[in-house]
């Protein structure tokens, strides 16, 4: 039997918890400064934290060990992350966290669609039903009457 710490649901739930805290902390953090500066500060903190984790876990490895393909896609992922963070912080500055965060979570819907389109992944009818529920739920949570 696997330990729960070595199973993906454990880490996915932690990711969701930290993403929720990100929204709450960021909403307060962007109150009196520009959203782009807030994103910059957040990025510095992430870089320092990851550098510390890599050092503590002896996870550093030479860039030469990363394939060209991996490097290209990691760079693209970094650019997409940066764009996402900039847009997210701007949205938090302009809207309520309880409205912005659910719309941001439509990324789950986009991941499902993109995974099918670009990665050749297959989703069953029940999976697509779940994707539709996620989309509907995000919109309903964000809707303000």
C-alpha angles and dihedrals in degrees: 000000000000121000111247090240090063094052124093098230090063091056094041091054091048088050090054092048092050091045089054091049088048090060094048096044093043094050090057092040096056095051097101106018137058116277092233092055089047089053090049092052090048090050092052090051091050091049093050093046093049091046089054092048092050090049095047093047095040087238099144115118134172118273087231088072091063114088120235090245092051091047093051093050093044089052090049089048090051091051091049090048091051092049090047092050093048091050093043094052091046090051091048090051091053102036145033118281090230089059101036098049097056092050089048087054089063079089084087089063092047091049090055093049094044092046090056094043101042107019099038093236118160125225123192125225090263090052091052089048089055091048089052090049091051090051093047092044093050091050093046093049091049095045115104117196 
